[in-house]
Amino acid sequence: MKQKPHLTQNKYFDKVVTLLKQTQPELTTQHNLEIKNVFGAVGGYVNNRIFISSGKLGVALKLPKEVLDNLFEQNDVKHLQYFPKGHIKKNYAVLPKRILENKRLLKELLDKSIQFI
């Protein structure tokens, strides 16, 4: 996994790394994984394509439309919008704590995200 040195003390960086280690420990051996700064947050990239972000808004995954449609039926799943009046990132869902703590479901969503990109 490649990372920028200034990210190592970042709580958002730590969140992404922890989630990926818990659910996708093989990710770094199967893909070129990088974690970089993105709009005051950090983004996880596989083969130069972003699939996860972590910031003050929470953890968001880039997912296909049919998966997003199902997720957005749940009241606690939100759209990703970096700024209050900014553009809504259509392909992303901000995941609630209950999904982040459900390792089986999170692994499934991460798999779909990586396949989607």
Secondary structure, 3 states (H helix, E strand, C coil): CEECHHHCCCHHHHHHHHHHHHHCCCHHHHCCEEEEEECCEEEEEECCEEEEEEECCEEEEECCHHHHHHHHCCCCCEEEECCCCCCEEEEEEEECHHHHCCHHHHHHHHHHHHHHC
